[in-house]
Amino acid sequence: AMVRLQIGPPGDVAIMDLVGGPVTSVDSRNTKRDGKALLKPVQTVINGVPFGRPYQAPFAVR
């Protein structure tokens, strides 16, 4: 079933900040990659409700 965006119903969103500058990423095989920027997670909203901190990590309330 196709879901359509509408005005009114609650939604989910991930808000990120694009941070420029040198960064090195490492994957599960310990392969390193150099980059020029990273996406820093700022806030998550699930079903219209902010999720995550200020709740004590690693616990959160939905």
C-alpha positions as CSV (number, residue, x, y, z in Angstrom):
1,A,0.0,0.0,0.0
2,M,1.3,3.4,-0.9
3,V,1.5,5.9,1.9
4,R,0.9,9.6,1.1
5,L,2.0,12.7,2.9
6,Q,-0.8,14.7,4.3
7,I,-1.2,17.7,6.5
8,G,-2.2,16.7,10.1
9,P,-1.0,13.2,10.8
10,P,2.1,12.8,13.0
11,G,5.3,11.8,11.2
12,D,8.9,10.6,11.7
13,V,12.0,12.6,10.9
14,A,15.7,12.5,11.5
15,I,17.3,15.9,11.8
16,M,21.0,16.0,10.9
17,D,23.7,18.6,10.8
18,L,26.3,18.6,8.0
19,V,29.6,19.3,9.6
20,G,32.5,20.1,7.4
21,G,36.1,19.2,8.2
22,P,38.5,16.3,8.0
23,V,37.0,13.0,9.3
24,T,38.1,9.4,9.2
25,S,35.5,6.6,9.2
26,V,36.3,3.0,10.0
27,D,34.1,0.0,9.0
28,S,33.6,-3.4,10.6
29,R,36.6,-4.8,8.7
30,N,38.8,-2.0,10.1
31,T,39.0,-0.3,6.6
32,K,39.6,3.4,7.0
33,R,38.3,6.1,4.7
34,D,39.1,9.8,4.9
35,G,36.3,12.3,4.2
36,K,35.6,16.1,4.1
37,A,32.4,16.1,6.2
38,L,30.1,14.1,8.4
39,L,26.4,13.9,9.2
40,K,25.9,14.5,12.9
41,P,22.5,13.4,14.3
42,V,20.7,16.2,16.1
43,Q,17.2,15.0,16.8
44,T,14.8,12.1,16.0
45,V,11.0,12.5,16.0
46,I,8.9,9.3,16.0
47,N,5.2,9.5,15.5
48,G,5.4,13.3,16.1
49,V,7.1,12.9,19.5
50,P,10.8,13.8,20.1
51,F,12.8,10.6,20.9
52,G,16.0,10.1,22.8
53,R,17.8,12.5,25.0
54,P,17.2,14.2,27.5
55,Y,16.3,10.7,28.7
56,Q,19.2,8.9,30.3
57,A,21.1,6.9,27.7
58,P,20.9,4.0,26.8
59,F,17.2,4.2,27.8
60,A,14.5,6.2,26.1
61,V,10.7,6.4,26.3
62,R,8.5,6.2,23.2
